[in-house]
Amino acid sequence: MGIPDRLAGLLEKNRVHFEILQHREAFTAQELAAIEHVKGKQHAKVVIVKADGERLMTVVPADHRVDLEKLSKMTGKRLELAAEEEFAPLFPDCAKGAMPPFGSLYNLPTYVDRSLTRAEHIVFEAGTHTDAVKMRYADYERLAKPIVGDFAAKLH
C-alpha cells in the first residue's frame, strides 16, 4: 500500500512542494517524530472525535493530546474520542491509524490546534506506517481549510 491516490492527487493538482519521508514501520506519533528527526510540535497527529454522533478530524502536535472539554466549548457539541474500529472504515485507502490530516478528502470537518500554525513545516502520516509527508504549514492550511482553535494539551 502506498500513499493514497487522493492525497497525492490533491498535493500534485495544487502544485504544493512536499517531501515523502520513508521510514521503518512505526505506529505512534511520538515514535514517528523521533524516527523522522522532527520535533513533536511539528509532527501533526490525527485524532478522530465523535461529536453528537458525527465524526470530526482533529489535528494536534505529536506531543499533545486533544482536550475534549476545550474542543467541546469550541464546537458546542458533546464529544468523545472515537475508537479506531469505529472510524477505520472511513479511510479505506489508509493503513489503520495512518490517515493524513485532510478531513475534506474523507468528508470530515478538520480542526487544527493553533500550536501547529506556528510551525514552518509539518510532517504527517501519509496513509501508511512507513511513509510520511513533509510540507509547509501554510500550504497545508491553504489546502485543508481547517477550523483553527486552542484545544490541545501538552502531554506530560
N, CA and C atoms as a LAMMPS dump frame, in Angstrom:
ITEM: TIMESTEP
0
ITEM: NUMBER OF ATOMS
468
ITEM: BOX BOUNDS ff ff ff
-5.0000000000000000e+02 5.0000000000000000e+02
-5.0000000000000000e+02 5.0000000000000000e+02
-5.0000000000000000e+02 5.0000000000000000e+02
ITEM: ATOMS id mol type element x y z
1 1 1 N 0.854 -1.186 0
2 1 2 C 0 0 0
3 1 3 C 0.888 1.233 0
4 2 1 N 0.662 2.114 -0.95
5 2 2 C 1.42 3.355 -0.998
6 2 3 C 0.577 4.515 -0.507
7 3 1 N 1.079 5.699 -0.747
8 3 2 C 0.349 6.907 -0.375
9 3 3 C -0.981 6.919 -1.134
10 4 1 N -2.088 7.209 -0.456
11 4 2 C -3.384 7.217 -1.128
12 4 3 C -3.394 8.142 -2.343
13 5 1 N -3.998 7.663 -3.435
14 5 2 C -4.086 8.461 -4.664
15 5 3 C -4.766 9.803 -4.416
16 6 1 N -5.777 9.813 -3.545
17 6 2 C -6.494 11.079 -3.325
18 6 3 C -5.584 12.114 -2.652
19 7 1 N -4.675 11.681 -1.777
20 7 2 C -3.731 12.603 -1.141
21 7 3 C -2.7 13.085 -2.157
22 8 1 N -2.089 12.153 -2.88
23 8 2 C -1.094 12.521 -3.895
24 8 3 C -1.715 13.447 -4.938
25 9 1 N -2.939 13.14 -5.344
26 9 2 C -3.629 13.967 -6.337
27 9 3 C -3.879 15.381 -5.842
28 10 1 N -4.295 15.516 -4.596
29 10 2 C -4.54 16.836 -4.011
30 10 3 C -3.259 17.674 -4.003
31 11 1 N -2.168 17.08 -3.553
32 11 2 C -0.901 17.802 -3.465
33 11 3 C -0.367 18.173 -4.852
34 12 1 N -0.43 17.231 -5.777
35 12 2 C 0.089 17.491 -7.123
36 12 3 C -0.786 18.48 -7.89
37 13 1 N -2.101 18.324 -7.801
38 13 2 C -3.033 19.222 -8.501
39 13 3 C -2.845 20.67 -8.059
40 14 1 N -2.546 20.854 -6.784
41 14 2 C -2.371 22.202 -6.24
42 14 3 C -0.928 22.677 -6.268
43 15 1 N -0.075 21.888 -6.904
44 15 2 C 1.343 22.232 -7.104
45 15 3 C 2.035 22.615 -5.798
46 16 1 N 1.79 21.805 -4.78
47 16 2 C 2.389 22.031 -3.472
48 16 3 C 3.723 21.304 -3.413
49 17 1 N 4.734 21.997 -2.94
50 17 2 C 6.03 21.339 -2.743
51 17 3 C 5.943 20.495 -1.469
52 18 1 N 6.28 19.22 -1.584
53 18 2 C 6.274 18.327 -0.433
54 18 3 C 7.355 17.281 -0.603
55 19 1 N 7.742 16.714 0.507
56 19 2 C 8.738 15.643 0.524
57 19 3 C 8.09 14.403 1.081
58 20 1 N 8.382 13.261 0.487
59 20 2 C 7.937 11.994 1.061
60 20 3 C 9.095 11.452 1.878
61 21 1 N 8.832 11.178 3.143
62 21 2 C 9.837 10.631 4.038
63 21 3 C 9.489 9.168 4.283
64 22 1 N 10.367 8.291 3.873
65 22 2 C 10.139 6.875 4.134
66 22 3 C 10.93 6.483 5.37
67 23 1 N 10.339 5.642 6.188
68 23 2 C 10.96 5.273 7.458
69 23 3 C 10.566 3.855 7.83
70 24 1 N 11.23 3.331 8.842
71 24 2 C 10.843 1.998 9.316
72 24 3 C 9.432 2.085 9.888
73 25 1 N 8.77 0.968 9.941
74 25 2 C 7.396 0.93 10.412
75 25 3 C 7.281 1.477 11.834
76 26 1 N 6.305 2.355 12.026
77 26 2 C 6.08 2.967 13.332
78 26 3 C 4.586 3.195 13.493
79 27 1 N 4.129 3.168 14.752
80 27 2 C 2.691 3.24 14.985
81 27 3 C 2.225 4.381 15.873
82 28 1 N 3.131 5.068 16.565
83 28 2 C 2.692 6.193 17.389
84 28 3 C 3.302 7.482 16.845
85 29 1 N 2.61 8.576 17.076
86 29 2 C 3.086 9.87 16.579
87 29 3 C 4.425 10.249 17.203
88 30 1 N 4.598 9.97 18.49
89 30 2 C 5.866 10.295 19.162
90 30 3 C 7.011 9.48 18.548
91 31 1 N 6.758 8.193 18.288
92 31 2 C 7.76 7.322 17.676
93 31 3 C 8.126 7.834 16.281
94 32 1 N 7.114 8.236 15.528
95 32 2 C 7.359 8.763 14.18
96 32 3 C 8.179 10.042 14.22
97 33 1 N 7.835 10.927 15.127
98 33 2 C 8.585 12.181 15.235
99 33 3 C 10.062 11.884 15.498
100 34 1 N 10.346 10.927 16.367
101 34 2 C 11.738 10.576 16.676
102 34 3 C 12.439 9.964 15.458
103 35 1 N 11.761 9.05 14.778
104 35 2 C 12.344 8.399 13.592
105 35 3 C 12.64 9.418 12.502
106 36 1 N 11.723 10.366 12.33
107 36 2 C 11.844 11.358 11.261
108 36 3 C 12.726 12.539 11.663
109 37 1 N 13.248 12.513 12.893
110 37 2 C 14.097 13.599 13.401
111 37 3 C 13.365 14.938 13.337
112 38 1 N 12.113 14.897 13.767
113 38 2 C 11.254 16.078 13.784
114 38 3 C 10.798 16.283 15.224
115 39 1 N 10.73 17.509 15.65
116 39 2 C 10.22 17.796 16.992
117 39 3 C 8.743 17.412 17.05
118 40 1 N 8.305 16.952 18.223
119 40 2 C 6.913 16.556 18.399
120 40 3 C 5.938 17.649 18.024
121 41 1 N 6.347 18.907 18.234
122 41 2 C 5.444 20.021 17.929
123 41 3 C 5.28 20.25 16.433
124 42 1 N 6.091 19.577 15.6
125 42 2 C 5.975 19.714 14.145
126 42 3 C 5.313 18.507 13.492
127 43 1 N 5.157 17.422 14.25
128 43 2 C 4.514 16.228 13.699
129 43 3 C 3.016 16.334 13.956
130 44 1 N 2.231 16.381 12.897
131 44 2 C 0.784 16.536 13.002
132 44 3 C 0.128 15.173 13.2
133 45 1 N -0.508 15.002 14.348
134 45 2 C -1.165 13.745 14.718
135 45 3 C -2.67 13.906 14.519
136 46 1 N -3.287 12.919 13.877
137 46 2 C -4.73 12.929 13.65
138 46 3 C -5.424 12.149 14.762
139 47 1 N -6.464 12.766 15.329
140 47 2 C -7.293 12.113 16.347
141 47 3 C -8.748 12.295 15.899
142 48 1 N -9.471 11.193 15.79
143 48 2 C -10.875 11.269 15.378
144 48 3 C -11.755 11.322 16.634
145 49 1 N -12.693 12.252 16.599
146 49 2 C -13.574 12.514 17.733
147 49 3 C -15.02 12.359 17.284
148 50 1 N -15.854 11.822 18.163
149 50 2 C -17.293 11.762 17.905
150 50 3 C -17.928 12.992 18.54
151 51 1 N -18.75 13.676 17.756
152 51 2 C -19.416 14.896 18.205
153 51 3 C -20.909 14.753 17.961
154 52 1 N -21.648 14.423 19.026
155 52 2 C -23.098 14.22 18.888
156 52 3 C -23.415 13.295 17.709
157 53 1 N -22.672 12.214 17.599
158 53 2 C -22.953 11.22 16.56
159 53 3 C -22.185 11.368 15.274
160 54 1 N -21.669 12.548 14.974
161 54 2 C -20.872 12.699 13.762
162 54 3 C -19.39 12.637 14.095
163 55 1 N -18.553 12.467 13.083
164 55 2 C -17.113 12.368 13.296
165 55 3 C -16.427 13.674 12.898
166 56 1 N -15.417 14.052 13.691
167 56 2 C -14.577 15.208 13.387
168 56 3 C -13.137 14.732 13.327
169 57 1 N -12.359 15.305 12.436
170 57 2 C -10.925 15.048 12.402
171 57 3 C -10.25 16.184 13.148
172 58 1 N -9.476 15.849 14.159
173 58 2 C -8.695 16.858 14.849
174 58 3 C -7.226 16.593 14.569
175 59 1 N -6.452 17.653 14.54
176 59 2 C -5.024 17.551 14.237
177 59 3 C -4.272 18.341 15.298
178 60 1 N -3.396 17.632 16.01
179 60 2 C -2.633 18.23 17.106
180 60 3 C -1.171 17.823 16.974
181 61 1 N -0.256 18.548 17.607
182 61 2 C 1.142 18.124 17.606
183 61 3 C 1.293 16.771 18.305
184 62 1 N 2.277 15.988 17.892
185 62 2 C 2.501 14.647 18.454
186 62 3 C 2.708 14.677 19.958
187 63 1 N 3.228 15.771 20.479
188 63 2 C 3.494 15.84 21.918
189 63 3 C 2.329 16.473 22.691
190 64 1 N 1.134 16.436 22.085
191 64 2 C -0.077 16.959 22.714
192 64 3 C -1.194 15.927 22.632
193 65 1 N -2.25 16.187 23.359
194 65 2 C -3.47 15.38 23.272
195 65 3 C -4.637 16.338 23.057
196 66 1 N -5.748 15.809 22.577
197 66 2 C -6.945 16.623 22.409
198 66 3 C -7.592 16.816 23.78
199 67 1 N -7.851 18.056 24.146
200 67 2 C -8.575 18.37 25.373
201 67 3 C -10.052 18.457 24.972
202 68 1 N -10.797 17.395 25.272
203 68 2 C -12.195 17.317 24.833
204 68 3 C -13.062 18.433 25.403
205 69 1 N -12.747 18.885 26.596
206 69 2 C -13.523 19.967 27.197
207 69 3 C -13.351 21.269 26.399
208 70 1 N -12.105 21.591 26.06
209 70 2 C -11.85 22.804 25.263
210 70 3 C -12.5 22.699 23.885
211 71 1 N -12.369 21.526 23.251
212 71 2 C -12.943 21.343 21.917
213 71 3 C -14.468 21.378 21.972
214 72 1 N -15.035 20.853 23.037
215 72 2 C -16.488 20.879 23.205
216 72 3 C -16.995 22.32 23.291
217 73 1 N -16.27 23.166 24.032
218 73 2 C -16.651 24.578 24.124
219 73 3 C -16.568 25.247 22.753
220 74 1 N -15.569 24.852 21.984
221 74 2 C -15.364 25.432 20.662
222 74 3 C -16.462 25.013 19.677
223 75 1 N -16.863 23.738 19.729
224 75 2 C -17.84 23.206 18.769
225 75 3 C -19.28 23.317 19.248
226 76 1 N -19.447 23.432 20.57
227 76 2 C -20.797 23.451 21.117
228 76 3 C -21.44 22.072 21.124
229 77 1 N -20.609 21.029 21.009
230 77 2 C -21.136 19.664 20.952
231 77 3 C -20.548 18.815 22.068
232 78 1 N -21.27 17.757 22.42
233 78 2 C -20.772 16.775 23.378
234 78 3 C -19.815 15.865 22.628
235 79 1 N -18.615 15.672 23.172
236 79 2 C -17.57 14.955 22.451
237 79 3 C -17.052 13.745 23.209
238 80 1 N -16.537 12.799 22.438
239 80 2 C -15.792 11.674 22.997
240 80 3 C -14.84 11.179 21.914
241 81 1 N -13.743 10.566 22.35
242 81 2 C -12.806 10.008 21.385
243 81 3 C -13.47 8.841 20.677
244 82 1 N -13.235 8.717 19.384
245 82 2 C -13.771 7.603 18.612
246 82 3 C -12.794 6.435 18.685
247 83 1 N -13.329 5.233 18.782
248 83 2 C -12.496 4.032 18.783
249 83 3 C -12.045 3.745 17.35
250 84 1 N -10.823 3.265 17.221
251 84 2 C -10.253 3.033 15.898
252 84 3 C -11.132 2.127 15.032
253 85 1 N -11.711 1.099 15.619
254 85 2 C -12.552 0.204 14.82
255 85 3 C -13.82 0.899 14.324
256 86 1 N -14.229 1.985 14.983
257 86 2 C -15.396 2.745 14.542
258 86 3 C -15.1 3.604 13.313
259 87 1 N -13.884 4.153 13.24
260 87 2 C -13.609 5.077 12.144
261 87 3 C -12.725 4.501 11.047
262 88 1 N -12.083 3.382 11.266
263 88 2 C -11.196 2.799 10.247
264 88 3 C -11.883 2.651 8.882
265 89 1 N -13.169 2.256 8.822
266 89 2 C -13.827 2.133 7.515
267 89 3 C -13.956 3.451 6.738
268 90 1 N -13.833 4.587 7.438
269 90 2 C -13.906 5.887 6.758
270 90 3 C -12.668 6.153 5.9
271 91 1 N -11.585 5.391 6.156
272 91 2 C -10.306 5.601 5.483
273 91 3 C -9.869 4.318 4.775
274 92 1 N -10.632 3.887 3.753
275 92 2 C -10.358 2.588 3.128
276 92 3 C -9.015 2.504 2.401
277 93 1 N -8.446 3.641 2.045
278 93 2 C -7.174 3.642 1.312
279 93 3 C -5.982 3.896 2.234
280 94 1 N -6.195 3.814 3.549
281 94 2 C -5.128 4.06 4.53
282 94 3 C -4.951 2.85 5.435
283 95 1 N -3.719 2.645 5.87
284 95 2 C -3.471 1.646 6.899
285 95 3 C -4.17 2.12 8.173
286 96 1 N -4.589 1.189 8.995
287 96 2 C -5.31 1.513 10.225
288 96 3 C -4.507 2.495 11.079
289 97 1 N -5.093 3.664 11.346
290 97 2 C -4.45 4.665 12.192
291 97 3 C -3.421 5.541 11.505
292 98 1 N -3.298 5.459 10.182
293 98 2 C -2.271 6.238 9.469
294 98 3 C -2.873 7.256 8.502
295 99 1 N -4.039 7.772 8.832
296 99 2 C -4.71 8.688 7.912
297 99 3 C -4.054 10.066 7.915
298 100 1 N -3.991 10.7 6.725
299 100 2 C -3.421 12.043 6.622
300 100 3 C -4.406 13.083 7.169
301 101 1 N -3.919 14.262 7.549
302 101 2 C -4.761 15.264 8.214
303 101 3 C -5.606 16.132 7.277
304 102 1 N -6.185 15.518 6.279
305 102 2 C -7.035 16.229 5.321
306 102 3 C -8.438 15.646 5.404
307 103 1 N -9.219 16.117 6.37
308 103 2 C -10.569 15.611 6.541
309 103 3 C -11.425 15.765 5.298
310 104 1 N -11.197 16.816 4.524
311 104 2 C -12.005 17.039 3.326
312 104 3 C -11.901 15.887 2.328
313 105 1 N -10.791 15.163 2.336
314 105 2 C -10.636 14.014 1.438
315 105 3 C -11.552 12.863 1.85
316 106 1 N -12.044 12.913 3.092
317 106 2 C -12.855 11.826 3.634
318 106 3 C -14.198 12.325 4.173
319 107 1 N -14.617 13.503 3.716
320 107 2 C -15.898 14.102 4.112
321 107 3 C -16.013 14.326 5.619
322 108 1 N -14.917 14.783 6.223
323 108 2 C -14.909 15.092 7.652
324 108 3 C -14.453 16.532 7.862
325 109 1 N -15.109 17.271 8.759
326 109 2 C -14.579 18.595 9.09
327 109 3 C -13.24 18.431 9.809
328 110 1 N -12.325 19.363 9.577
329 110 2 C -10.985 19.281 10.153
330 110 3 C -10.757 20.443 11.108
331 111 1 N -10.304 20.101 12.321
332 111 2 C -9.966 21.087 13.348
333 111 3 C -8.476 20.958 13.641
334 112 1 N -7.759 22.071 13.583
335 112 2 C -6.315 22.082 13.847
336 112 3 C -6.05 22.931 15.083
337 113 1 N -5.219 22.388 15.975
338 113 2 C -4.843 23.173 17.142
339 113 3 C -3.9 24.298 16.719
340 114 1 N -4.142 25.473 17.271
341 114 2 C -3.38 26.677 16.914
342 114 3 C -1.866 26.492 17.061
343 115 1 N -1.43 25.651 17.994
344 115 2 C 0.015 25.468 18.2
345 115 3 C 0.718 24.957 16.944
346 116 1 N 0.016 24.205 16.093
347 116 2 C 0.636 23.726 14.847
348 116 3 C 0.865 24.855 13.848
349 117 1 N 0.072 25.913 13.941
350 117 2 C 0.181 27.006 12.972
351 117 3 C 1.502 27.755 13.102
352 118 1 N 2.194 27.555 14.211
353 118 2 C 3.478 28.235 14.441
354 118 3 C 4.645 27.522 13.76
355 119 1 N 4.42 26.304 13.298
356 119 2 C 5.483 25.521 12.658
357 119 3 C 5.63 25.949 11.199
358 120 1 N 6.861 26.128 10.768
359 120 2 C 7.069 26.454 9.356
360 120 3 C 6.702 25.255 8.484
361 121 1 N 7.148 24.07 8.915
362 121 2 C 6.839 22.823 8.212
363 121 3 C 6.165 21.864 9.178
364 122 1 N 5.297 21.001 8.638
365 122 2 C 4.733 19.923 9.437
366 122 3 C 5.015 18.602 8.733
367 123 1 N 5.004 17.542 9.509
368 123 2 C 5.167 16.189 8.993
369 123 3 C 3.959 15.402 9.467
370 124 1 N 3.43 14.556 8.591
371 124 2 C 2.271 13.753 8.974
372 124 3 C 2.282 12.418 8.253
373 125 1 N 1.583 11.456 8.834
374 125 2 C 1.475 10.139 8.223
375 125 3 C 0.719 10.272 6.913
376 126 1 N 1.159 9.493 5.939
377 126 2 C 0.611 9.61 4.586
378 126 3 C -0.12 8.347 4.165
379 127 1 N -0.932 7.805 5.055
380 127 2 C -1.742 6.652 4.704
381 127 3 C -1.1 5.304 4.964
382 128 1 N 0.19 5.302 5.327
383 128 2 C 0.883 4.054 5.637
384 128 3 C 1.664 4.241 6.933
385 129 1 N 2.193 3.148 7.444
386 129 2 C 3.024 3.228 8.653
387 129 3 C 4.502 3.353 8.299
388 130 1 N 4.797 3.545 6.999
389 130 2 C 6.194 3.687 6.567
390 130 3 C 6.434 4.921 5.709
391 131 1 N 5.399 5.718 5.474
392 131 2 C 5.532 6.924 4.657
393 131 3 C 4.965 8.12 5.403
394 132 1 N 5.665 9.231 5.298
395 132 2 C 5.181 10.486 5.869
396 132 3 C 5.394 11.58 4.826
397 133 1 N 4.687 12.667 4.993
398 133 2 C 4.83 13.82 4.108
399 133 3 C 5.307 14.994 4.949
400 134 1 N 6.256 15.729 4.387
401 134 2 C 6.712 16.982 4.997
402 134 3 C 6.328 18.096 4.037
403 135 1 N 5.664 19.124 4.565
404 135 2 C 5.275 20.256 3.733
405 135 3 C 5.169 21.508 4.6
406 136 1 N 5.118 22.657 3.948
407 136 2 C 4.962 23.913 4.675
408 136 3 C 3.578 23.951 5.317
409 137 1 N 3.52 24.433 6.558
410 137 2 C 2.22 24.52 7.217
411 137 3 C 1.273 25.42 6.421
412 138 1 N 1.779 26.524 5.891
413 138 2 C 0.927 27.458 5.143
414 138 3 C 0.246 26.757 3.962
415 139 1 N 0.97 25.866 3.285
416 139 2 C 0.372 25.109 2.174
417 139 3 C -0.679 24.138 2.692
418 140 1 N -0.368 23.486 3.804
419 140 2 C -1.34 22.565 4.401
420 140 3 C -2.64 23.312 4.719
421 141 1 N -2.518 24.453 5.386
422 141 2 C -3.712 25.202 5.779
423 141 3 C -4.511 25.657 4.56
424 142 1 N -3.816 26.069 3.526
425 142 2 C -4.496 26.51 2.296
426 142 3 C -5.308 25.362 1.687
427 143 1 N -4.767 24.158 1.691
428 143 2 C -5.456 23.018 1.083
429 143 3 C -6.505 22.392 2.009
430 144 1 N -6.18 22.257 3.288
431 144 2 C -7.083 21.576 4.221
432 144 3 C -8.238 22.475 4.673
433 145 1 N -8.016 23.791 4.664
434 145 2 C -9.019 24.755 5.129
435 145 3 C -9.602 24.345 6.49
436 146 1 N -8.729 24.121 7.467
437 146 2 C -9.215 23.666 8.773
438 146 3 C -9.806 24.805 9.605
439 147 1 N -10.55 24.414 10.615
440 147 2 C -11.007 25.337 11.633
441 147 3 C -9.892 25.328 12.676
442 148 1 N -9.34 26.49 12.98
443 148 2 C -8.202 26.579 13.906
444 148 3 C -8.684 27.059 15.266
445 149 1 N -8.199 26.403 16.305
446 149 2 C -8.564 26.808 17.664
447 149 3 C -7.594 26.269 18.685
448 150 1 N -7.827 26.622 19.93
449 150 2 C -6.972 26.176 21.036
450 150 3 C -7.669 25.038 21.768
451 151 1 N -7.285 23.8 21.466
452 151 2 C -7.947 22.663 22.096
453 151 3 C -7.007 21.502 22.418
454 152 1 N -5.713 21.733 22.385
455 152 2 C -4.757 20.667 22.703
456 152 3 C -4.081 20.959 24.043
457 153 1 N -3.679 19.889 24.698
458 153 2 C -2.957 19.996 25.966
459 153 3 C -1.657 19.201 25.819
460 154 1 N -0.583 19.769 26.32
461 154 2 C 0.74 19.129 26.257
462 154 3 C 0.725 17.826 27.048
463 155 1 N 1.311 16.768 26.466
464 155 2 C 1.464 15.505 27.179
465 155 3 C 2.532 15.667 28.247
466 156 1 N 2.424 14.924 29.325
467 156 2 C 3.413 15.016 30.406
468 156 3 C 4.568 14.106 30.154
